[in-house]
């Protein structure tokens, strides 16, 4: 072959290579093929831990519901596919899929946005994968813990300083709720002295009782008040024999949750998680006075009041909103909203208490697994303390200057000082749900249970500093 033929052949080879490269580049940047969109898409994905909270270095169960049968679902983060097998999850004939995703070691705690890509027909959405902090158990040698098994479905507890007795509520399951009790305990032995089952609800034949959830005592007239959350009401019992004194009309307190008293003013307040308000009740006449409404500063947001905390001497009532993560301050002398402000660092705020002496608010948040210590004058978050999965409630003990956070998901109670330092992180069994202080240096913790045979659930625990 002469030089001319070699050059011609090389030119043809080069042209072929360039043409192939051009086709490859064109294919890489070609417009995607769009499928028929799912115009009625309603799929949702949720994640849960395999053996507890989702933490770095673990796996998460993912469940999708509301998909169309046969839809293919791929989960990704930062463009990387997370599906355990690498293959799309397929929705079954009920529109459900299940799978697992790995959470690598070193993953920061917090909410991570996961992209959900759907085909056949096409759609897309996202969900938050919450990775919780791991706080080691510590400081147990500094506290004495005495525990007593009670009854199923424990919810809240309240202490009567006047009569030196503890009152505990319990309710099991969703409506119709057929099992509920109000208990009276000896605070020294934690033994049940008496208990009653609320009456069956009027006008129903399904066994539903006026189940009790939130609880507070009014030592001014020796009564104990309970929220009947499922019946949107509040009931009043005598402390001495747990006899019913009065039940407010059904629907008078929307989804009633917590109750507190300003005894010097003769007022009771109930939180309403489904409404942007707190219900005011005259503690003497036992009649609803009004709903104290507040307006969220979050555009398009809907707020509901969660836990309540009262500065009795200063006549200030505090609550937090779980959906908009704000704090609300109410003047109990005028029963008007004094101010509302954003809680920097909170997600799904739930628990609240106040250190009136130092003008600080303590806020526990389930979504961000933390405790905030907030300056009430400025609204500024002074300390943001990771405490464990599902930080649900907080109680501030003025006698010690310590805050106790019940972490429902982590199964711990974190003890934090006013400077945001963790003093102890106590192993607290299954689902620590609520804590209250007796004003004498003792804390009482309520646990729910993971099942009927759970040895660490359905308990009350007395925690005292050594």
Secondary structure, DSSP 8 states (H G I E B T S, - for coil): --HHHHHHHHHHHHHHHHHHHHHHHHHHTS------B-TT---EEEEEESSSS--TTSEEEEEEES--TT-EEEEEETTEE--TTSS-EE--TTS-EEEEEE--TT--SEEEEEEEEEETTBEEEEEEEEE------B-GGGEEEEEEE--TTEEEEEEETTTTEEEEEEEESSSS--EEEEEEEETTT--EEEEE---B-TT--S--B-----EEEETTTTEEEEEEGGGTEEEEEETTT--EEEE--TTSSTTEEEEEEETTTTEEEEEETTTTEEEEEETTTTEEEEEEE---SSTT----EEEEEEETTTTEEEEEETTT-EEEEEETTTTEEEEEEE-TT-SSEEEEEEETTTTEEEEEETTTTEEEEEETTT--EEEEEE--TTEEEEEEETTTTEEEEEETTTTEEEEE-TTS-EEEEEE--S-EEEEEE-SSSEEEEEE--SSTT-TTSSEEEEEEE-
